Amino acid sequence: MTSHSPEPLLRNLAGSARDRSQQEPVGGSLAEIIGFNVRALRLQNQMSVSDMASKIGISKAMLSKIENAQTSCSLATLGLLAQGLDVPVTSLFRGADAEREAVYTAAGTGPIITRNGSKAGHEYELLGALRGQHKRLESLLVTLTEDSETYPLFQHPGTEFIYVLEGVMEYGHGMRTYRLNPGDSLQFDGEAAHGPTLLVDLPIRFLSVIAFPDHTPA
């Protein structure tokens, strides 16, 4: 198995991944959320209210009202604020979309579903499926027993991530084989033929998370 140094997590001002302040409002009115974000970004840029107001061409009193949620911003003012803070306009709305879909599955309550591997003795417990803005995410708890057949029998669009919880197996992907122990993980392109090739220590349980592209039917 090849190994390499992991790339650092993405953390940037556009919000690919970020730490959330304890003071940041979750929900609240749109004016409150915009005001909080404008103030936080202004302080991050080490600008006073006067400096920023002068930079973007609005009065100090208006900027103060915006930060304190005492007025609503026009689209033009939002554009000026984003330009002066050097961020996308969407950064001013962080927290406004706090209500996002989540899927909770209590231990042992996920439905057992049928997939191609079911014929080979593989058991699949669905832990959740979530359709996001760009793709569909499917999470499975896979159990392999002595009845499970072993050969690479899966191919699908998208990217798959597996994490071994229990047991030991050899897992094939394309022309390569990986020996996976508890705590080991493997991430790969699902278009190549893949699947367990040798069940070393039974039972084997692993998490499988598949991110399908948008065009894949549900």
N, C-alpha and C positions, 0 to 999 in steps of 0.2 A: 504494500500500500504506500503510495507516495504521500509525503507530508510537506507542508510549507508554512511559512509564517503567515498568520491571518492578517488580512487587511484591516486597518482601523475602521471602527464604526463611523458612519457618516453623521456629522453633527454640523449643521450650518444654520445661518440666519434664516434661510427659507423654510426651515422646519422639517427636513427629512427625518431627523431624530433630534429631540431636544429635551432638556430637563424643564419641568414645569414648576414655577414658583408657587409656594403655598398660598401666597396672596392673590394669585391669578383667579379671576372669577370663573366659575364653571356655570355656563348659562348666563342668566342676568339679561338686562336689556342690551340692545345693540349699542346704544350710546355709551353705556358703562363699559362694555367690552372694548370698544374703540378707544375710549378715554384711557383705560388701563394700558392698552398696548402702545398707544402713542407716548404716554409718560415713560413706560418701561424702555422703549426704544430710544427715546430722547436721552434718558439718563445713561443708557448703554453707550450712546455716542458722546457722552460728557458735554452736552449742550444745555445751557440755561433756557428758560422759557423765552427770554428776550432774544437770545442768539438764534433759536430755531424760528421764532416768529419772523425775525428779520430775514432769515435765509429763504423762507418759503413765501414771504410777501403777504402775511396776514398780521393782524394786530396781536399784541401780547394778551389783551383781554379776551380775544376770540380763542386763542390757543388754550388759555387757562380754562375757558368754558368747555372746550372740547374735552380736555383732560379730566374735568370734573363732571362730565356727563350732563352739562347744563344746556347743551344745544345739540342739534343734529347736524351732521356734516353733509354738504352737497357732494356730488360726485367729483366736481372740480376741486373742492377742498381736499377730499380724500386722495386725489391724484397728486396734489401739491405736498401733502403730508408724506406720502409714500416716496415721492421723489426726494424730498428733503432728508428723509431718514435712510434713503438708499436701500429700500426693501420693496418687494412686490406688494401691490395693494392688498392682496389676500392676507398678508401678515398682520394687517390691522384688524382682521376679523377672527383671529385665533381665539377659540373658546366659544364662538357663536354656534358652532356645530357640535356641541358636547353630546347631544343625543345621537349616538351611533349604534348600529346593530351589534349585538354580541350574542354568542351562543354558549349557554351553560349546560353541561351534562354531568350529573352526579355519578359517582363511581358505580359501575355495573348497570347503568340504566340506558346506555346507548343501544339503539336497535341493531340487531345482527343483520347484515345486508349480504346480498349475493353479488359476487363479482366473478371474473374469470377464474381466479384462484380457488374459489369455493369448491369446484369439482376436484381439486387436488388436495382437499382436506385443510385448506387455509380458512380460518374463521376471522371475519371482519366485523368489528364493533364500531359503528359510526360515532365519533366523538363530536362531530359538528361539521357543517358545510356553510360557508359564508360567501356571498357574492359581493365583491367590492367594486370599486370604480373601474378597475382595469382587468380584473381576473376573478376566477372562482377558486376558492380555497377549500380543500377537502381534507379532514383529519381523521385518521383511522387508527384503531388499536388492533394489530394483527397478532393472532395466536397460531403457532405452528405446532403440530403434534406428531406422534409417530405415524399417523395416517397421511401426513402431508407428502405430496410428491415434490421432487426437487429438480427443477430445470428452469432456465430463464423463460418464462411464459408471458411476460407483460411487456407491452409497448403502449405508450400514450403520449399525447402532446404535453408540453409544459415541463416543469421542474419538480423533482421529488426529493424530499428529505426524510431519511429514516434514522431513528435513534433506538438502540437496543436497550431494553429494560431487563431482560432475563434470558438466560441461555446463551449458546454460542452457535454461530452458523457461518458458512461461507456463502457469500452473496456475489453473483455474477452480474457484470454490467458490460455489455459489448464483448470485447475480447479479454477483459480482465476479471479477476476474482479477488474479493476482499474477505479476510477473516474478521468477523465482527463479534466482539465480546460486549458484556454489559457496560454501558457508558460510551461505546463507540458510536459514531454517526457517519453517514454517507449522504452526500448530496449529488444529484446527477441529472442529466438530460433524459427525460422519460422516453424519447424517441428510440433510443437504443434498447435492444432486448435485455431484460433484467429480471432478477428473481433469485431465490435461494437455490444453491447448487449442492449443498451438503449440510445436513442437520447434525451438528456435533454434540450439543448438550441440550436435551429436551426437558421441559417445554421451552419454547422460544416465544417471547413476546416483544414486540417492538412498535413504536409509533411511526406512522407513515403520514407525512403532510405533503400534499400535492397542490401546486399552484398551476391551474390550467389557464391557457390564454383565453382572451375574451370570446373568441369565435367558437370555443368548444361548447356544444349544447349541454344544458343542465341534465 
